[in-house]
Amino acid sequence: MAGFGDIDGAVATDGGIAHFGDAFREQRRLAAGEAMAPLGDRTVIEVAGPERLSWLDSITSQSVARLAPGESTELLVLDPQGRVEHAAAVIDDGASTWLIADAGDADALATWLTRMKFRTQATVEVRDDLRLIGFVDGGSSAQAASVAASAPNGVALIWSDPWQRVSVGGHQYAEVSEHPGAALAWRVAIVPADAADELAASTPVESLAGLLAAEALRVAAWRPRWAAEVDERSLPHESDWIRTAVHLNKGCYRGQETVAKVHNLGHPPRRLAALHLDGSDAVLPAPGDPVLVGDDELGHVTSVARHFEDGPIALAILSRRAPEGDLVVRTAEGDIAAAQQVIVPADAGATADIPRITRLSRRPSAPDPRDSDASAR
């Protein structure tokens, strides 16, 4: 049976379908819940076994030991220095825990999990027979994707992105009254391959959207992603990922000491910012393009999109010392002016109210009485 890639007008990109002929129209319909997006750039990992949740809880950043069937969250795997190594969306159905990872990270994540099992009663399997369909809840596409969702243990596998609000145990650094993520009710259905092919055959092209549309909604919502915002230096604080992927009050796990230390006592060395780009020359930067103030390079672009309402937008990881004013993105085709919207402020972290004790060596010496007498005279 033909799949989404065989539909007339489908334009393929690495790992998926970029668009179905009209990226802006697809964005509008996707945002309104009237289109669904096949997410070929992501992969499903199934973790099964009676000890799966307690085990995942002990080795990742999120509290999942008591995750209820049908409940959604996300987790990070950190290295001993607290840097992000892997990321995954999470939903449990009472018998298996289903992880959704970016395709470029899935095999490495599954390999790491397998190495960490030891005697744990759990199995790890990359499920190449499953597909992923993204949609915004509340519209006409929700029902079709929901019906197609796999339910091997009686619970429909539909992941609800927690990015709409700060999760229990999380913390938001963005100092905004209305977070743009609150408006995006993003869902991802895990669908058997044959059901995905049936969707492709039965869904009109007007109700389909490509990865460009899904990415534009993500960037506009300030939503970090492993494939874009993570490099070998990334701390979860830098991209405000603690709001949904880190539980600050759970038990020990690898990298926890750094997470707590930066959050309570220090500041992340870098920070995520949203950029509104000058679109007058129809030039878009590419991920990795440097961000400058004058001749001083202060970071790089991580994600880029053309949004149907906001125009050309981007996310960028900047040095903490980067000023909060306008910036310039340097591309192969010339410089692009960028208005900055701060997501993670430079003073993020240091949230603990710890009294500062003055060192004895710095205490002022007692005044000389003779000085007082002299002043009186």
C-alpha positions in Angstrom: 0.0 0.0 0.0 1.3 3.5 -0.8 2.4 5.7 2.0 2.5 9.5 2.6 5.6 9.8 0.5 3.7 8.6 -2.6 1.1 11.3 -2.5 1.2 13.8 -5.4 2.9 17.0 -4.3 4.8 15.4 -1.4 8.4 16.8 -1.2 10.8 14.5 0.6 13.5 15.7 3.0 16.0 13.9 5.2 13.9 11.6 7.3 10.5 12.6 6.2 8.2 14.8 4.0 9.1 18.5 4.0 5.7 19.6 2.6 2.8 18.6 0.4 3.0 21.6 -1.9 2.0 24.6 0.2 3.9 24.9 3.5 2.1 28.1 4.7 -1.4 26.6 4.1 -0.3 23.5 5.8 0.9 25.5 8.8 -2.4 27.3 9.1 -4.4 24.1 8.9 -2.0 22.2 11.3 -2.2 25.0 13.9 -6.0 25.0 13.6 -6.2 21.2 14.1 -7.4 20.6 10.6 -4.3 18.7 9.3 -2.0 16.0 10.5 1.7 15.7 9.9 3.6 12.4 9.3 6.7 12.6 11.5 9.2 10.5 9.6 12.1 12.1 11.5 11.3 10.4 14.8 11.4 6.8 16.0 9.6 4.7 18.7 11.4 2.7 21.3 9.4 0.2 23.5 10.6 -0.5 27.0 8.7 -3.5 28.5 8.9 -5.4 31.7 7.7 -5.1 35.3 10.6 -2.9 36.5 10.6 -0.6 33.5 9.3 2.5 35.2 11.3 2.3 38.4 14.4 1.6 36.3 13.8 4.6 34.0 13.2 6.8 37.0 16.6 5.9 38.5 18.6 6.7 35.4 16.9 9.7 33.8 15.9 13.3 34.7 12.2 12.7 35.0 10.0 11.2 37.8 8.3 8.3 36.0 8.1 5.6 38.7 4.4 6.3 39.2 3.5 7.2 35.6 -0.1 6.2 35.1 -1.4 4.4 32.0 -2.1 7.1 29.3 -0.1 9.8 31.1 2.5 11.7 29.1 5.8 13.3 30.0 9.3 13.6 28.7 12.8 12.8 30.0 16.5 13.5 29.4 19.5 11.3 29.8 22.4 13.4 31.2 26.1 12.7 31.4 27.9 12.9 34.8 28.5 16.6 34.2 24.8 17.3 33.6 25.0 17.7 29.9 22.2 16.4 27.7 23.0 13.2 25.9 19.5 11.9 24.9 15.9 13.1 25.0 12.6 11.3 24.6 8.9 11.8 24.9 7.2 9.3 27.2 3.9 7.5 27.4 3.1 4.4 29.4 0.1 2.0 28.7 0.4 -0.1 31.9 2.5 -2.9 30.3 5.1 -1.0 28.2 6.7 2.4 28.2 6.9 4.0 24.8 9.7 6.5 24.0 9.6 8.8 21.0 13.1 10.0 20.1 14.5 12.0 17.2 15.6 9.5 14.6 19.3 10.6 14.9 19.2 9.7 18.6 17.0 6.7 18.7 19.6 3.9 18.1 22.1 5.5 20.5 19.5 5.9 23.2 18.3 2.3 22.8 21.9 1.1 23.0 22.6 3.1 26.1 19.4 1.8 27.8 20.3 -1.7 26.9 23.8 -1.3 28.4 22.3 0.1 31.6 19.8 -2.8 32.2 22.2 -5.1 34.2 19.7 -7.4 36.0 16.7 -5.1 35.6 13.5 -6.9 34.4 13.1 -4.8 31.3 13.6 -5.1 27.6 14.4 -2.4 25.1 13.4 -2.5 21.4 13.4 0.0 18.5 10.1 -0.4 16.8 10.6 0.2 13.1 7.1 -1.2 12.4 5.5 1.9 14.0 4.9 5.4 12.5 4.3 8.7 14.2 1.6 11.2 13.3 1.6 14.7 14.8 -1.5 16.9 15.1 -3.0 19.7 17.2 -5.8 18.6 19.5 -9.3 19.8 19.2 -9.6 19.8 15.4 -10.9 17.5 12.7 -7.5 15.7 12.3 -7.5 14.6 16.0 -10.2 12.0 15.5 -8.7 10.3 12.5 -5.2 10.1 14.1 -6.7 8.9 17.4 -8.6 6.1 15.7 -5.4 5.0 13.9 -3.3 5.1 17.1 -2.0 1.8 18.3 -3.4 0.3 21.5 -1.7 -3.0 22.1 -2.5 -3.0 25.8 -5.9 -1.2 25.7 -4.6 2.3 26.0 -4.4 4.5 22.9 -0.7 5.5 22.3 -1.2 9.3 21.9 1.5 11.4 23.5 0.4 14.8 24.8 3.2 17.3 24.7 3.7 18.7 28.3 5.2 21.9 26.9 1.9 23.7 27.4 2.6 24.2 31.1 5.3 23.7 33.7 5.3 20.1 34.8 5.2 19.0 38.5 8.8 19.2 39.7 9.8 21.5 36.9 10.7 25.2 36.8 10.3 27.9 34.1 13.0 30.5 33.5 11.2 32.4 30.8 9.9 35.6 32.4 6.7 36.0 30.4 3.1 36.4 31.4 1.9 34.3 28.5 4.2 31.5 27.3 3.8 30.8 23.5 3.9 27.1 24.3 0.7 27.3 26.2 -1.3 27.7 23.0 0.1 24.6 21.3 -1.8 21.5 22.2 0.6 19.2 20.3 -0.1 15.5 20.2 1.7 12.6 18.6 0.0 9.3 17.7 2.0 6.1 17.6 0.5 4.3 14.6 1.1 0.8 13.1 2.7 1.0 9.7 -0.4 -0.5 7.9 -2.7 1.9 9.7 -0.5 4.8 8.6 -0.7 3.6 5.0 -4.5 3.5 5.3 -4.4 7.1 6.6 -2.3 8.2 3.7 -4.7 6.6 1.2 -7.9 8.0 2.9 -6.8 11.5 3.9 -7.1 14.4 1.4 -4.0 16.3 0.7 -5.6 19.4 2.1 -5.6 17.7 5.5 -1.9 16.9 5.5 1.1 18.9 6.6 4.8 18.4 6.3 7.8 18.7 8.7 8.3 22.4 7.8 4.9 23.1 9.2 5.4 21.1 12.4 8.8 22.7 12.9 7.4 26.2 12.4 4.9 25.6 15.2 7.6 24.2 17.4 10.0 27.1 16.9 7.2 29.7 17.5 6.4 27.8 20.8 10.1 28.0 22.0 10.1 24.3 22.2 13.6 22.7 22.4 14.4 19.5 20.5 17.4 17.1 20.7 18.0 17.2 16.9 18.3 21.0 16.9 19.1 22.6 20.3 21.4 20.0 21.8 25.2 19.8 21.3 28.0 18.4 23.3 27.8 21.3 25.8 24.0 21.6 26.4 22.7 21.8 29.9 18.9 21.5 30.3 18.7 25.0 32.0 20.0 26.7 28.8 16.9 25.9 26.7 14.4 26.2 29.6 13.9 22.4 29.3 13.6 22.1 33.1 10.0 23.2 32.8 8.9 19.8 31.4 11.9 17.3 31.2 13.5 17.6 34.6 12.0 16.9 38.1 14.0 18.9 40.6 12.8 17.0 43.6 13.2 13.4 42.6 15.9 10.9 43.7 19.4 10.7 42.5 20.3 10.2 38.8 23.3 10.8 36.7 24.0 14.5 36.3 21.6 15.5 39.1 24.4 17.3 41.1 25.1 19.7 38.2 21.4 20.3 37.6 20.8 21.2 41.2 24.0 23.3 41.5 23.3 25.4 38.4 19.6 25.8 39.3 20.2 26.7 43.0 23.6 28.4 43.1 24.8 29.4 39.7 23.8 30.4 36.2 23.9 28.4 32.9 26.8 29.6 30.7 24.5 29.9 27.7 20.8 30.8 27.1 18.2 30.2 24.5 16.7 33.2 22.7 14.0 33.6 20.1 14.9 35.7 17.0 12.5 37.6 14.7 14.5 37.9 11.5 14.4 40.6 8.9 12.6 39.0 6.0 13.1 41.8 3.4 15.7 39.9 1.4 14.0 36.5 1.6 17.2 35.0 3.1 17.0 32.5 5.9 20.0 31.5 8.0 20.9 27.9 8.5 21.4 26.1 11.8 24.9 26.8 13.0 25.1 30.2 11.5 26.8 32.6 14.0 25.0 35.3 15.9 26.9 38.5 16.5 27.0 41.9 18.1 29.3 44.0 16.1 32.3 41.7 15.4 31.8 39.7 18.6 30.4 36.2 18.0 28.1 35.4 20.8 26.3 32.2 19.8 24.7 30.3 16.9 21.3 29.6 15.3 19.8 26.2 16.2 16.4 26.2 14.5 14.9 28.3 11.6 11.4 28.5 10.2 9.0 30.7 8.2 5.9 31.1 10.3 2.6 31.8 8.6 1.9 34.7 11.1 5.3 35.7 12.6 7.3 35.5 9.4 11.0 34.3 9.5 11.9 33.2 13.0 14.7 31.3 14.7 15.9 29.9 18.0 19.5 30.6 19.0 21.9 29.5 21.8 23.8 32.5 23.0 26.5 33.2 25.5 25.1 34.4 28.9 27.0 37.6 28.4 25.2 38.4 25.1 23.2 41.7 25.4 19.4 41.5 25.3 19.1 43.9 22.4 19.1 43.4 18.6 21.5 41.0 17.0 22.9 40.1 13.6 23.0 36.6 12.1 25.8 36.0 9.6 24.9 33.8 6.7 26.7 32.7 3.5 24.4 35.2 1.6 25.0 38.2 4.0 24.0 39.5 7.4 20.4 39.4 8.7 19.2 41.7 11.3 17.5 39.9 14.2 15.3 41.3 17.0 15.8 39.2 20.1 13.2 38.0 22.5 14.8 36.6 25.7 13.7 33.1 26.7 16.2 32.2 29.3 17.5 35.4 31.0 21.2 35.9 31.8 20.4 35.6 35.6 18.6 32.3 35.3 19.4 29.9 38.1 20.6 30.8 41.6 17.0 30.3 42.9 17.9 29.1 46.3 17.6 31.7 49.1 20.8 30.9 50.9 22.0 33.5 53.5 25.4 34.8 52.8 27.8 34.7 55.8 30.4 37.5 55.7 33.9 36.1 56.0 35.7 37.0 59.2 38.6 38.4 57.2 36.3 40.9 55.5 34.5 42.1 58.6 35.1 45.8 59.2 37.3 46.5 62.1 35.9 48.2 65.2 36.1 52.0 64.9 39.0 53.6 66.8 37.5 55.6 69.7 40.1 58.3 69.1 38.6 58.9 65.7 35.2 59.5 67.3 36.6 61.9 69.8 38.4 63.7 67.0 35.1 64.0 65.1 33.3 65.3 68.2 35.9 68.0 68.6 
